[in-house]
Amino acid sequence: MSYELVKRTPVFDLARRAGASFTQVAGWSVPGAFPGEPGAAEIGALQVGLADRSARAKVLVQGMAAAAVVERAWDLAPLAVNHGARLPHGAAFRLRHDRVFLSGPPATEQALTAPVQAAVQAQDGLLTLTGVTHGRAELWLLGRAAAGLLSRLCGLDLHADHFPNLAAQQTSVAKTAQLVIRADVGRQPLYVLIGARSLGAYLWQTLVAAAHDMDLRLCGEALLQALEAQQEHDAAP
């Protein structure tokens, strides 16, 4: 008899209690849909949505030449600290002069690390690549009121002039250490919160509680994948 191992995200139990139906993505059991979530046609009117994307690939590149190697790997313009760039399937964000965070769809760790390994040159010195997918929760806040909700728990100035699309900063959210990334999906403002797996459920509950006077809608994988597909379609030449 053979068994298939299925990985669970840190908010699996909370999503199940909220009535989510589940789907498997690259070996992960993730919320596929929630009762009352908006349809694709309604997403433009969404006030604020909360989604669990913890299954997405996450890789840290560290070393004095980290940014230079990542730029070389994908032929990117120089990355400023706390800013990022889109990759063919994912994104790269420079968090410090010696640290770059790579993000991509589930099960793309190898696709993120291989170009970096191929771009390393002898003069680059010590470089480390660390997969942190399993050790980090990843929650998405999207919608026109997403910044308003996040500002209740975070001291960052989220105005577009100070925190534009593809900005990234390590900060405190609800008294937990989080990497906050702005990565808009089409016309939808989107804030990505990445922090310790052990704090994922707490942060999910805290965001829900902080949105007590908002029309917060829980969003599943199917809806988010549809939005991402639409974004890729719109960006195609």
N, C-alpha and C positions, 0 to 999 in steps of 0.2 A: 504494500500500500504506500502510495506517495502522498505527500502533503505539500500544499503550496503556501509558502510563508507570505503573509500580507502585512505590510507596515501600516501603522496607524499614526495619524498626526496628533499633536498634543491636545487638540480640542475635539477629538473624536467623540468622547462621551457627551460633551456639551451639545455638539451638533445633533447627536442621536436624540437627546432629550428635547431638542427644539423641533423634532419631527423630520429631520433630513432623510432623504433617500441617498444611498451611497453608490459610488461607482469606483472602479479600479483604474488607476492611472499609473503606469510604469511600476506596478507592484505595490502601490499605495492605495489604501481605502480612503477616499476623500468624499466630502459632501457633494453629491451630484446636483441636488435641488432641494430647496426649502419650501415649506408651505407658505403661500402668499408672496413669494419673491416676484419681482417685476419680470415681465416678458421682454424680449429684445426690443419690441416696439415702444415699450414704456421707459426704457433705460434713460432716455434723454431728460425725462422729468424726475428722475430719481433724486431725492433729497440727500440721503446718505445710505450707502450699502457697506456691509461688512462681509468679508470672505476669508476663508482659510486656504492659503496657497503654500502651506508648509512643505509640500512635496516637491516644490521647485528646486532646481539645482543651485547650490551655493558653494563658491570656491574662493579662498583667500590666497592672494599672491603677495608674498612678503620678501623684502630685500631692498637694498639701496637702488637697484636698477629695476624694481618692479614695474613702475609706470613705463619706463622706456621699453621694456620687453613686451608689455601688453600692447603698447602703441605700435611696435614693430610687427607683432603677430597679426594685427588686423589692419595695418596701414592707417592708423588713426592720427588725427591732429593731436598735439600735446594736450594731455589731460590736466586741468587745474585741480588743486585740492578741493574736495567737496563738490566735485562735478563729475559727470559721466558722459558716456557716448553709447549709442546703439551699436550692437553687433548684429551679424546676419541672423542669429537666433539667440537673442539675449541682450545683455548690456554689461558695461564695465564702469566702475565708479572708483575714483581715486580718493581714498579716505585720509591718507597722510602722504608725506613725501615717499615713504617706504612701504605703503600698503595699498593694494587694489582689490576691490571686491568684484567678483564675476557672478552674474546671475543668468539663469536660463530655464527653459522648460524642464519638467521632470525627466530624470535619466539622461541629462546632457552633460554630466560632469566631464566625461572623456572628451566630448566635443569642445568643452571650454578649456581644458588643460592641454590638449594635444598641440594646438597652435602656439601656446606659450612655450611649451617644451621645445618645439621646433625653432622658435625664434631666439632662444638663449645663445649668447656668444661668450667666448672665453673671458672677455674683459668685464662681463656683467657681475662677476663675483657670486657670492652665495645667494641663491633664490629658493624659496620654499613655496610649495603649492599644497594647500590643505583643504580637503573637502569637508565642509561644515553643514551639509544638508541635514543630516540626522540630528545634529546638536542645536539647530536653530528653528524656532517657530517663525512663520511668515504670515502676517495678517495684512489684508488689503482693505483700505478705506477709500471708497470712491463716491462721487456725486458732488453736486454743487455746494452742499453743506459739510463736506468731509473736512475741510480746513477748520471750520468753526468747531466741529466736534473735537478734532485733534488738539486745538488750542486750549480746550478745557483741561487737558492733561499734560500739556507740553509747553515749554516756554519759548520755543522757536518762533521767530517772526516768519509766518508762513505766507506773507504777501508775495505775489509773483515777482515783485521787484527784488526781493531779498532771497526767495527760495523758488526759483523758476523750475520749469520742467527739466528733469535729469540732474537736479541738485541732490546731494546726499550728505547727511551729517549724523555723527554719533552724538546722542543726547539722552536726556531722561524723559520717559513717558510714564505717567502714573508711578513715579519713583522707581522705575526699572530702566536698566541700560538698554537702549534700542538704537539700531541704525534706521534712520528715517530717510526714505528715498521718495522723491516725486517722480512718477513715471506715468504721465497721463496716457490714457487709452482713448485714442481718437479725440473727441471733444470732452471726454469725461476726466475731471481732475482725479488723480489717483495718488494716494500716499501709502507706501509700503513700509511696514513695521517689522523689523527683523531683530529678534533677541533670543535669549536662552530658551531652549525648549521647555524647561521646567516652569517658566513663567508664562507660557503661551495661554493656558487656560485662564489664569488670573487676568491677563491683559484683555482677553476676549470678554470676560464677564465685566471688567471695569469699563470697557468701551460701551457695552450694552447699557450699563447703568448710567453712564454719563450722557447717553442719548435719550434719557427718559422723556424729554419734551420734544423729541424729533421723531420723524417718521423713519426710524431705522429699519432697513430691510436686510435680512440675511440672504446672501447670494451664493449659489452653488457653482460647481465646476463647469457645467454645461453653458451657463450664461456667460461666465468669464471667457471661456474658450471661443464663444461666438463673437464677443467683443474684440478679442485679440485677432481673430481671423478677419474681421472687418477692418481692423487697423492695418493689417498686412496688405489687404486688398486696396485700401485707400492710398497706401504708401507706394504701391507698385507703379512703375513708370508706364 
